[in-house]
Amino acid sequence: MAIQYVCRYCRTPIGRIEDDHVTEMQLGFHWLTPEERKDIISYELDGEIRVQVICDTCQEMLQYNPELSLLPNPFQ
């Protein structure tokens, strides 16, 4: 199972874990509420797990321009 971390705003790949033995508990997914899981984690047809996070660049832009978070896709 591959876990792909991607920026939710600019879609830049941030990291990838290629480990069939890593658990959701080790990744900290068990701390998420069902709503957060639905928003952050998607299970692709090829078996890959995609986790949407925020890259440093987008985080910095949001920090200085918080109104951008109101837009559906502010960095595309």
N, C-alpha and C positions, 0 to 999 in steps of 0.2 A: 504494500500500500504506500503510495506516495502522497505527501502532504505538501501542497503548494501554497505559499504565502504571497498574496498579491495586494497592492495598494487599492483600496476601495474607490479612490478618486481618480488617480491617473493610470491605473491598471498595470503599473510597473511591477514585474516580478521582484519580490524581496528576498525570498529564500525558499529552499526545497529540502524536505527530509525524505530520504529514501531508506526506510526501515520498516520491515514487515512486523517487527516486534514492539514498536512503540505503541503505547496505549493512550487513549484520550485522557486518562487520569494523569499520565506523565506530562502531557501537553497542557494540562490545566483546564481542559474543556469542561470538566465536571463542575467548575465554579460558575459557569454561565447559566443564566436562566433559560428556560425553553425559548423565550422570545429572542434573547441574545444569540442563542445557538442558530435559530432560524435566520437571523440577520447576518451573522458572521460566517457560518460554516455551510458549505454546499458539498453535496456528494455527487460527483460526476459519473456519467455512464461507464467510463473506462475504469472506475474504481478509485480514481484519485479524489482526494479531499482537498477542497479549495477553501482557504481561510482568508477572509478579507480584513486587512488591518490598514493602518495609515503609515505611509513612508515618512521619513524625516522632512523631506521637502514640502510635502502637502501639510504636514503638521505645523511647520513653521509658517506657511502661508495662512493657515487657519488661525494661528495664534495672533498674527498681525491684522488679519481681515476676517473676524469671526462671522460676519454676515455671509461669507461664502458658504458656510455650512447650511444655509437655507436653500441653496440651489440644488437641483437634483444631481447634476454632474458638473460641478464648478470648474474642473480642470481639464475638461475635454473640449 
